[in-house]
């Protein structure tokens, strides 16, 4: 049985975010790993990306998974990259949909230029506004966002967004270990997304010897491919898994 662990972004719970993709994948065993930042009743004061990496490793071990396929979106994509740098032998294949960062100096300079490395310093309303504005290319008209679920888990989202901004900026990845990963990699990004992800796609081809990049022309970070075109993404993933 093919087993894939899916790690979501910071705004929407994985069980909701990945529901269309899980349905499209069908035959594989899909395990959704919710973020550690939301594991408790409040966001931890000492939150770090290492908590996410360790939590992902624990999640896989608790399910008896020695090797598995890994898919990450947004901050989940960054967690997946950090995980591969530490535990690459457990990852049969890696799929990334617009990681929040690839931890390179080039990407950190781009985030600093647009101010997204300082989200934690902004009031919640301004924080979310800047976050939304920097997800797309200039001039892209955003449709009204879909109605979000309500409840205690959603109340933590603004604090969660602030909590990840500093770790994204400061986390040190072991680049030689990341480059040592030889499994197949799939990197997807939207043609309407911030140009950071197009630049990241170029770097991913250099970093990973078996990296395939796919551009979804009419999509952007807030209209992500795995929700808007789940059948297409599922087909790409099945191809990726067949390469292991």
Order of alpha helices (4+ residues) and beta strands (2+ residues): beta-alpha-alpha-beta-alpha-beta-alpha-beta-alpha-alpha-alpha-alpha-alpha-beta-alpha-beta-alpha-alpha
